[in-house]
Amino acid sequence: MIRRQLLAAALGAGLLLAPLSSALAWENEVEALKQRWEQINTRQAEGQRRGSLKSLSEEAERLVQANPGAAQPLIWYGIIEASHARERSGLGALGSARTARDALERAIELDPQGGNGSAYVTLGALYDRAPGRPIGFGNSDTAERMFQRALEIRPDGIDVNYYYAAFLEDEGRKNEAREHAQRAVDGTAREDRQASDEALREEARALLSRL
């Protein structure tokens, strides 16, 4: 009797621990993807990044497929594939941009905060930079909505303020662009994104001096 009770308790604990172990596994893998993405974007030369991002995107896609209900793997798949799109050209770049957009939009259905706003920042940049219809999906109104949502979540973020400032410059709204470029310069880098945030701070300084 006691042995059966112990066995039942052990099985019950196993059922409780299995989802937790699974979550921890993908969290560790997301962290590894994030760190490698940082290294590729801040340390590799321009000509080397495309191949590295392609491999990293394939890894992120496999993680998404293994964890279909988790938002964070989708967010990082979208961020990585958006970076991959930037390194490509022509239809290949547009295909990667569409893949990134779809992943990020699925992610915010699961997590309305979009990974502390990161999904919205990347979506804003994608809608800003993609060509418009009928070739692509670019749309200035949608881009601005995405940036505004990111600002609601993280108003002092270096990334959102820099990309929004660049968008505003393209729209001819220079006073607003100057304000957000300054906010990017003054922003606090995130501990887990320090290298890429500091790189964007430098770009924001350059943008501010140009404005």
C-alpha positions in Angstrom: 0.0 0.0 0.0 2.7 2.4 1.0 4.7 1.5 -2.1 1.7 2.3 -4.3 1.2 5.6 -2.6 4.9 6.5 -3.1 4.7 5.5 -6.7 1.5 7.6 -7.2 3.2 10.6 -5.6 6.3 10.2 -7.7 4.2 10.0 -10.9 2.2 13.1 -9.9 5.3 15.0 -9.2 6.7 14.0 -12.6 3.5 15.3 -14.4 3.9 18.6 -12.6 7.6 18.9 -13.3 7.5 17.9 -17.0 5.8 21.2 -18.2 8.2 23.2 -16.0 11.2 21.4 -17.3 10.0 21.9 -20.9 9.5 25.6 -20.2 13.0 26.0 -18.7 14.5 24.2 -21.7 13.0 26.6 -24.2 13.9 29.6 -22.0 17.5 28.5 -22.0 17.5 28.0 -25.8 15.9 31.4 -26.3 18.6 33.0 -24.2 21.3 31.2 -26.3 19.6 32.5 -29.5 19.5 36.0 -28.1 23.2 36.0 -27.1 24.3 34.6 -30.5 22.1 37.2 -32.3 23.8 40.0 -30.3 27.2 38.6 -31.2 26.4 38.4 -34.9 24.9 41.9 -35.1 27.5 43.7 -33.1 30.8 41.7 -33.8 30.6 40.2 -37.2 31.4 42.0 -40.4 28.6 42.8 -42.8 29.5 40.2 -45.3 29.6 37.4 -42.7 26.2 38.1 -41.1 23.9 36.7 -43.7 25.0 33.1 -43.4 25.2 33.2 -39.6 21.7 34.7 -39.4 20.3 32.1 -41.8 21.6 29.3 -39.6 20.4 31.0 -36.4 16.9 31.5 -38.0 16.7 27.8 -38.8 17.5 27.0 -35.2 14.8 29.4 -34.0 12.3 27.9 -36.4 12.9 24.4 -35.0 12.5 25.8 -31.4 9.1 27.4 -32.5 8.0 24.1 -34.0 8.9 22.2 -30.8 7.0 24.8 -28.6 4.0 26.0 -30.6 2.2 27.7 -27.7 5.1 29.8 -26.4 5.4 33.4 -27.4 9.1 34.0 -26.7 10.5 31.5 -29.3 8.2 33.1 -31.9 9.4 36.6 -30.9 13.0 35.7 -31.3 12.4 33.8 -34.5 10.8 37.0 -35.8 13.6 39.2 -34.7 16.3 37.0 -36.1 14.4 36.6 -39.4 13.9 40.3 -39.6 17.7 40.8 -39.2 18.2 38.1 -41.9 15.9 40.1 -44.2 18.1 43.2 -43.8 21.1 41.2 -45.0 19.4 39.8 -48.1 18.1 41.5 -51.2 15.2 41.3 -53.6 12.5 38.7 -53.2 14.6 36.8 -50.7 14.6 39.8 -48.4 10.9 40.3 -48.8 10.2 36.6 -48.1 12.2 36.8 -44.9 10.4 40.0 -43.9 7.0 38.3 -44.4 8.1 35.3 -42.3 9.3 37.6 -39.6 6.0 39.6 -39.7 3.9 36.5 -39.5 5.9 35.1 -36.5 5.7 38.3 -34.6 2.0 38.8 -35.2 1.4 35.3 -33.9 3.5 36.0 -30.9 1.5 39.1 -29.9 -1.7 37.0 -30.0 -0.1 34.8 -27.3 1.6 37.7 -25.4 -0.1 41.1 -25.9 3.0 42.8 -24.3 5.1 41.4 -27.2 8.1 40.5 -25.1 8.3 43.8 -23.3 7.6 45.6 -26.6 10.3 44.0 -28.7 7.8 42.4 -31.1 6.1 45.7 -31.7 9.4 47.5 -32.4 10.4 44.9 -34.9 7.0 44.9 -36.5 7.1 48.7 -36.8 10.5 48.6 -38.6 9.2 45.8 -40.9 6.1 47.7 -41.9 8.2 50.9 -42.3 10.9 49.4 -44.5 9.0 46.8 -46.6 7.8 47.9 -50.0 4.1 48.7 -50.2 1.4 46.8 -52.1 1.1 45.1 -54.5 4.7 43.9 -54.1 5.0 43.9 -50.4 3.1 44.7 -47.2 4.7 48.0 -46.1 2.3 50.5 -44.5 3.2 53.7 -42.7 0.0 53.8 -40.7 0.6 50.3 -39.4 4.2 51.0 -38.7 3.3 54.0 -36.6 0.7 52.0 -34.6 3.3 49.4 -33.9 5.8 52.0 -32.7 3.2 53.7 -30.5 2.3 50.4 -28.9 6.0 49.7 -28.2 6.3 53.2 -26.6 3.3 52.5 -24.4 5.1 49.4 -23.0 8.7 50.8 -22.9 8.7 54.6 -23.4 12.4 55.0 -22.6 13.6 52.1 -24.8 16.7 53.0 -26.9 15.5 50.6 -29.7 11.9 51.9 -30.0 12.9 55.5 -29.8 15.7 55.1 -32.4 13.5 53.2 -35.0 10.6 55.5 -34.4 12.9 58.6 -34.9 14.2 57.1 -38.2 10.6 56.5 -39.3 9.6 60.1 -38.4 12.6 61.4 -40.3 11.4 59.5 -43.4 7.9 60.9 -42.9 9.3 64.5 -42.9 8.4 65.0 -39.2 11.7 66.3 -38.1 10.8 67.9 -34.8 9.2 64.7 -33.6 12.2 62.7 -35.0 14.6 64.9 -33.1 12.7 64.3 -29.8 12.7 60.6 -30.1 16.4 60.5 -31.3 17.3 62.4 -28.1 15.2 59.9 -26.0 17.2 57.1 -27.6 20.5 58.8 -26.8 19.3 59.3 -23.2 17.8 55.8 -22.8 19.0 53.0 -20.6 20.5 49.9 -22.3 18.9 46.6 -21.3 21.1 44.2 -19.5 20.3 41.3 -21.9 20.6 43.5 -25.0 23.4 45.9 -23.9 25.7 45.5 -27.0 22.9 46.1 -29.6 21.3 48.9 -27.5 24.6 50.7 -27.3 25.1 50.3 -31.1 21.6 51.8 -31.6 22.5 54.7 -29.2 25.4 55.6 -31.5 23.1 55.5 -34.5 20.7 57.7 -32.6 23.5 60.2 -32.0 24.3 60.3 -35.7 20.7 60.7 -36.5 20.3 63.6 -34.0 23.3 65.4 -35.4 21.9 65.0 -38.9 18.5 66.4 -37.9 
